[in-house]
Amino acid sequence: MSGGDASVNRRDFMKGAMVAGVTLGTAGNLWPQSGTKLPSGRVIGANDRINVAAIGVGGRGSFDAGTVVRASETSNAKLVAVCDVYEKRKRAVAEKLKCQGYSDYREILNRSDIDAVVVATPDHWHARIAIEAMERGKDVYLEKPMTHTIAEAKQLAAIARELKRVIQVGSQTTSAPHWHLTHKYIANGAIGRMVMSQGSYHRNSANGEWNWPIDPNAGPNGKGDDHIDWDMWLGSATKRPWDPDRFFRFRKYWDYSGGIATDLLFHVVAPLNICWPQPEFPAKVMASGGIYGGPTSEEKREVPDTFSVLAEFPTKHSLVLSSSTANARLIPGMIRGHLGTIVMVDHGMFEDVPNDHITLYPEPETIDDAYKVEFGSKDQVMPVEDTLEKVDAMHMSNFLECMRTRQKPTLDVETAYRAQVTISMAVQAYRQGRILYWDDRKEEVVTAPPEA
């Protein structure tokens, strides 16, 4: 997409976003006026401090804000502000991390002294806030999933390209070294022609996934700390009366989330794109599943608790994904080839077991003497540093460093865009009950194989 096309599309996107946001909050005068020259952002020198703000400070967002604070000693960065529509969260995190607190994210974006924002809102706000931040000359650490829809992902990637902003998408596990070592081995021919990748993400709990505690006193009519700006939170989503289950447990609802696919499987598909010879859009995606288990008799839930995906890619390999929030038994993460298989994760990514190796399993019937000289003929365990407890800090530090160097971060917008398309197509395929295809030329989902 050319810069000119991206500019037109960006204006169209922002026009739609502004129309959708007319009733949001009370800071209507904070929108940039038509024709206003957009700020390009501060040039950050090697010794300059980077000022960061966090938008959305629930469970994940407050942790990310804390990661910025912890990174400050080595990265010369400072958390200067946080924002949340829930007064209790905003005040508690601002006091704990000793920074300013805001209820309207646009006040943060209007601050010229803020260089970057961490966006950890519900998914349906990701694209809009990230795009507005880039328009204001800020770089963005954008929690996964990158966006709520494929159209938003396409738009976000185009604008990041045009404005040359640094986007780090927050699938922190992609900073772990075993994915990058796997990529090196595959590139050097250790598995030969790639034919299939497999991965999974499984959980199980007595309360069911995403059934986080509900504060019975909180809501749009709450006073002081109990106040929630429900209209702002809904944003462009379907307008509904206050529903605490939707607010506190938003990942169970299609309006704001893609459920397992976008919350959990993004952590599988994003690192696989790093392992592969190059990140790829899928050619074809299908999905199945349903609400099969767990405590479903009383809870409200739209998204499935069990979800399977099969995707095919243009370079002739397939992806098989298994996931459930009603059973915790995992399938190892692996990539199969004609000459061998690499297992990157013997267990679940977040099991209490070290991720300190990858294993190469040669295929004895297809390897030749040259392969044996290069890689051997026996199973090989290749050690890597176990960084599971460090990946959050590594991912944030990489983002802050790339803000200085303007280099591509670990999970850049282009790689994340491709991962997002795969998982979002899976959600669409499941909801529509059909096989979907990707038109690479138009960068859009279609219902029949596109013409060559």
N, C-alpha and C positions, 0 to 999 in steps of 0.2 A: 504494500500500500504506500502510495507516495505521500510526501508531507502535505501537499495541497489537499488530497482526499481526506487525510486524517484531520486537517483543520476543519473542513466542512462537517465531517462526522462528529467532531468534538463539539462544535457549536450546536448541532442538532441534539446531541446527547444532553448537553447542559441545558438547552431550552426545555427539553422534556423533564429533566430533573428539577428545574426551577418551577415549572408548572405544578409538578407533583408536590413540591415543598412549600407552596404558598402559605399553608396553614401551620407550618412547622415553627414552633417556638415563638419568640417575640423579637428576634433580632433580624427582621426583614431588611433593614438598611445595611446589613453586612454583606449582601451580595455584591459582586463587582458590577459596575455599571457597563452597559453596552459600549463597546469601542475603547474601553480602558486597556491600556498597555499592561500586559501580564508581567509580573516580576520574574526574573530569570533565576533568582536564588543567589545566595551569597557564595562567593568562591572561598572555600575553606582551606586555609593553609595547613601545613604540617603541624604547626604548634597552636592552631586555633581551637578553642573549645567548641564542641558541637552541642547545641541546645536542642533537646528532644521533648516532645509532649506525647502523652498516651491518651488516645480517644477510645473509650470503652474500657472500664476497669472492673469488670466482673472477675471471675476466677482466673481465666487465662490472661486477661488484660492487666490485672494487678500483678500477676507473676512477671509478665513482660516488662512492666514498669520497674519492678524490682530488679530485673536483669539489667536494665539500663543503668540503674544506680550502682549495681555491683560491677558493671563494666567501666564505670567512670574512672577507676584508679589506673587502669591500663590504656583506656581509649580516649582520655581527655574529653569526656562527654558529661552532660548534666541533664537530669530530668528536671524541667522547669515548670511543667504543668500537667494536670490530668483532667479528664472530662468524663462525665457520665450523667445520664438522665435521671438516675436514682440518687437522690441527695445523700443517703446514708453511705453508699459506696464512694461517691465523690469525696465527701468530707473525710471518711476514714482513711482512704488511700492518700489523699493530699496531706493529712496530718502525719501519717506514718512515714511518708517519704519526703516530707518537708518541702512541699512545692505548692503552687497555686492550684485551685480547683475551679472548674467551669462546668456549667450545665449545658451550654450550647457550643458545639464543636466549632462553629464558624468564628467564634471569638478567638479560638486558638489559631485558626488558619489566618486570621487577620494580623497576627503578631509577626512583624518582620524579623524579630530576633530569634524566632524558632526555625531551625534548619530542617527538622525531620519530625514526622509523626509516626507513632505506632498505632495501627488501626486494629482493634480487637473487639469490635462491635458484633452484633449478630450479622450473619452473612449478607442479608439483603441490603445492608448499608455499606459494604466493603467498597464496591466500585465507585459509588458516588463520592464518598469521603476521600478516597485515594485520588480520584480525578481532580477534585477541587483542590486538594493539597498540592498536586503537581502543577496545577494552574497558578498556584500562589508561590511557585518556585521551591517547593519542599520535596525532599526525598521521603520514601515511604517504606516502613517495615510493616507488611500487610499479612495479618494472620491468615492461615489456611481456613477454608478454601479461598483461593484468590478472589473469586466472585460468586455470586448466587446463580448467574445464568451465563450461557455461552456468549450471548450478545454482549454482555458486560465485559467478559474476558477479552473478546476481540477488540472492543473499544479501548479498554485499559491498556492493552499491549500497544495499540496504535499510538495512543497519546504519549505513553512512556517513550516510545521510539522518537516521536516528533520533538518532544520537549527535552529528551536526553536526561531523564530523571533516573535515579537509582531506585529500583524496586527489589526488595528482598522479601520473598514470600515465606511465611513462618511455618514451614514444615521442617522443624529444627533437626530432625534426624538426618536430613540430607547433608549436614555438616560432618556426620560420622565418616571415618575413613574407609570402611569396608565397601561402600558403594563406589568410591573413586578407584580403589584398587581393583574391584571387579571390572570396571570400565577399562582399565589398563590391560588386564588379562584378556578380555574379549577382543579389544582392539589388536592385540598381538597374536590372535588366532588360537587361544587356549580352548575354545569350545567349537571352533569352526563356524559353519553357517548357523546362525541363531534360528531356532525353530519355535521355542515356547518359553514364556516366563510365567511363573506361578507365585502367588502371594496370598496372604490372608491377614485378617484382623478380627480377632474374636474376644469377646468379653462376656461376663455373666455376673449378676449380682442379685441379691434378694429384692432390691427395690426397683430393678429395671434401669436401663441406661437413660441418662439425662433427667432422671427424676430428682433434681436438686431441691433442697429445702425451699419452701415458700414462706415468706414473711407475711403473716396474715394482716398486719397493720399497714403494709405498704400499698400504694396505689395512687391514682391521679387525684384522689380526694384527701390523701394523707397530708399531714402538716409537718413542717420542719423536715427532719431526717426521713420521714416516711413518704415524702412526696416523690412520685414518679411522673415524668412528662410522657404520658402514654401516646399522645398524638405525635410527638417528635420521634418516639421509639418506633411507631408503626411506619413512619415515613411514607414511601410510595406503595407499601403493602396494602392489601385490602383493609378498609376501615372496619373496625370491630369494636364492640363495647369492651371495657376493661376485662381482661381475663388473666389472672395471676399465673395460671398454668402456662399460657403462651409467653408471658414475660420471663418467668424464671426457668422455664423448660422449653425454650424456643426450638431446640433441635428436633423436637418431635413433630414439627409442623412444616408442611411444604411451603407455606408463605415465606418462611425465613431461613430454610435449611433444606439440604438434600439428604438428611439423616446419616446413615452409616456411610454412604458413598462419599459425601463431602467432608464429614467430620473425621472419619477413620481411614477410609481407603485412599484418600489423598496422600496419607503418609506412606502408602505402598506404591502408588503409581508415580509419584514425584521422584522418589529415589530410583525406581526402575528406569525412568527416562534418563537419569544420570548414568546408570550402568550401561545402557544400550550404546551402540556406536554413535547415534545422534538422537536427540529428542524427536518424537514423532506424534503427529496427529493420527488417530485411528482411521481405518477405512470403513469399518463396520463394527457395530456394537449391539449386543443383546443382553438382557438381564432378566432375572427371575427372583422370586422370594415372597415374603409375606410376614404377617404377624403370627408366628407359630408357637412361641413359648414365652416364658417370663411372666411377671405379674400383670397380665393384661385385663383382668376381669373388671377392675375399677378405674385404672388409669386411662387418661385420654392419650391417644397416639394415632398419628396418620402415617408416619414412615414405617417401613418394615423393620422387624427385629432380626431377620435373616435375609441375606442378600448375596446373590452370586452374579458374576459378570463374565462374559466371554467377548473378547475384542480381537479383531484382526487388523494388521498394520500393512501399509503399502510395501514395505520391504520384505514381506512374506514371512511373518512370524505372528504368533497369537499370544494372548494374555488371558490367563485364567485366575480369577479372584474369588475367594471365599470369605464370607464374613457373617458374624452373628453377635447379637448382644444377649443371646439366651443360652449360649454354650461357649466355654472359654478354651476349648481344645484347638490349638493352632496348627496350620500347615506350614512347613518350612518355606522360606523365601528362596527361590532358585531361578536360574536361567539355564535352559537346555539348549544344546547345540548338537550338530551332527557328529562332532568329535569329542564332546565332553559336556559336563554339567558343572556349573558353579553354584554352590549353596552359600548364600550370603548370611542367612539367619537360620540357625538350626531350630530355633524356638521363636516365641513371639518377640517382637521388637521391644516390648516393655515388660517382659518377664524379668524376674530378679536373677538373671543369668548373664554372665559377661558376653558382650559382643566383641570378642577379642580375636576373631579369626574368620577367614572364609576358607572353603574347601573346594578343591578341583577334583572331579571324578572323571577320568578319561573313559572313553568308549572303546573297549579293547578290540571290537570287531572292525572299527573304521580308522583308527589311528595308524600312521605309517612310521617308518624309521626316523624321518625328519621331525615328526611330532615328538617322538620319544626322546630325541636329543634335546629338543627345546623345552619340553614340559614333563618328561618322564612318562612311565606307563602305569604308575601306581597312584592311588589316591594321595593327594597332597593337602596338608593343612598349612595355610599361609597366615601367620599371625599379624594382627593389626592392633593398634593401641585401643583399648576399651575406653571410649569417650562418652558412653551413654549418659553419665551424670554431668558431663561438661558441654553437651551439644547446644544447650540453650545459650550459654555464654559464648561459645564459639560462633554460633549463627549471628548473634547480635554484634559481636566484635567484628565479624566479617563485613556486616552491613556498614558499620561505622567507618571501617577502614576504606571500603569502597566509596563512601561519600567523599573521602579525601582524594582518592586516586582516580575516581570516575571509571573504575573497572567493573566488569560484570561480577555480581555477587554469586554466592553458591547456588541459590535457587532464584535465578533471574526470571524476569517476567516472561520471556519467550519459552523457557522450559516449563514454567508453571502453567502457562497458557495451554500447552499441549496436554499436560496432565489434567487440567481442568476440563478440557473438551472431552476427554475419555470418560471421566467420572460423571460429568453432567449429561453426556449422551446416555450413559447407563441409567441415570435417573429418569430421563425422558423415555427411554425404551421400556423401562419397567412400568411407568405410569400409563404409557400408551398401549402397552401390550403388543409391541411390534419390533422388528429389526430396523435399526436406523443406520444411515450411511453418512459419510462426511464428504462434502464437495470441497476439495482442497483449493480449487481455483477461486471459488466464491467465499471460502471459509464460513460455511454454514451447514447445518444439518438438513439432510434430505431423506425422503422415504423410499427411494429407489437408487440403485447404483448410478452414480453420475457418469455422463458420457466422457470418454477419454479425450 
